[in-house]
Amino acid sequence: MSESFIESVMDDVEVVAKDKTPVDTGNARRGWRQRGGNVVNNTEYVSYLEDGHSKQAPGGIAGPTIKEINRRYKKGKYDVE
């Protein structure tokens, strides 16, 4: 896999995770960052959101994000070469 493929996917993971993050104050949504090849959120309560403790995202954040990235991959969005 090329580095541009990985970068493209990681950029999308960050964008989609932000989109899937419930909003009250906006801190959790603003907390998404790419660090060391990972997409992370260090907001102290993001684990509660991930566990579904929000009516806006009862299914959490990671699962729906992965599902969306998979859908984009199957539609041919990413150049794997």
C-alpha positions as CSV (number, residue, x, y, z in Angstrom):
1,M,0.0,0.0,0.0
2,S,1.2,3.4,-0.8
3,E,1.7,6.2,1.7
4,S,-0.7,8.4,-0.2
5,F,-3.4,5.7,0.2
6,I,-2.8,5.5,4.0
7,E,-2.8,9.3,4.3
8,S,-6.0,9.6,2.3
9,V,-7.8,7.0,4.4
10,M,-6.5,8.6,7.7
11,D,-7.6,12.0,6.5
12,D,-11.1,10.6,5.8
13,V,-11.2,8.8,9.2
14,E,-10.6,12.1,11.0
15,V,-13.2,13.9,9.0
16,V,-15.8,11.1,9.3
17,A,-15.1,10.7,13.1
18,K,-15.7,14.4,13.6
19,D,-18.9,14.2,11.6
20,K,-20.1,11.2,13.7
21,T,-19.2,12.8,17.0
22,P,-22.2,14.2,19.0
23,V,-22.2,17.9,19.7
24,D,-23.1,19.7,22.9
25,T,-20.2,22.1,23.5
26,G,-18.2,21.0,20.4
27,N,-15.1,20.0,22.5
28,A,-15.3,16.3,21.5
29,R,-15.7,17.1,17.8
30,R,-12.8,19.5,17.9
31,G,-10.7,17.0,19.8
32,W,-10.0,14.7,16.8
33,R,-6.3,14.7,15.7
34,Q,-3.9,12.5,13.7
35,R,-0.9,11.5,15.8
36,G,1.7,8.8,15.0
37,G,-0.4,7.2,12.3
38,N,-3.5,7.1,14.4
39,V,-6.6,9.2,14.7
40,V,-7.1,10.1,18.4
41,N,-9.3,12.1,20.6
42,N,-8.1,13.0,24.1
43,T,-11.3,14.6,25.3
44,E,-11.8,13.2,28.8
45,Y,-15.4,12.1,28.1
46,V,-15.0,10.7,24.5
47,S,-15.0,7.1,25.9
48,Y,-18.6,7.7,27.2
49,L,-19.6,8.9,23.8
50,E,-18.0,5.9,22.2
51,D,-19.9,3.7,24.6
52,G,-23.2,5.2,23.3
53,H,-24.0,7.5,26.1
54,S,-25.5,10.1,23.7
55,K,-28.8,10.2,22.0
56,Q,-27.1,11.7,19.0
57,A,-24.8,8.7,18.6
58,P,-26.2,5.7,20.4
59,G,-23.9,3.5,18.3
60,G,-20.8,5.3,19.3
61,I,-18.3,6.8,16.9
62,A,-15.7,4.3,15.8
63,G,-18.1,1.7,14.5
64,P,-20.1,4.1,12.3
65,T,-16.8,5.7,11.2
66,I,-15.3,2.4,10.1
67,K,-18.5,1.5,8.3
68,E,-18.4,4.7,6.3
69,I,-14.7,4.3,5.4
70,N,-15.4,0.8,4.3
71,R,-18.3,2.0,2.1
72,R,-16.1,4.6,0.5
73,Y,-13.4,2.0,-0.1
74,K,-15.9,-0.4,-1.8
75,K,-17.1,2.5,-4.0
76,G,-13.5,3.0,-5.2
77,K,-12.7,6.3,-3.5
78,Y,-9.1,5.2,-2.6
79,D,-6.4,4.4,-5.0
80,V,-4.6,1.4,-3.5
81,E,-1.5,1.4,-5.7
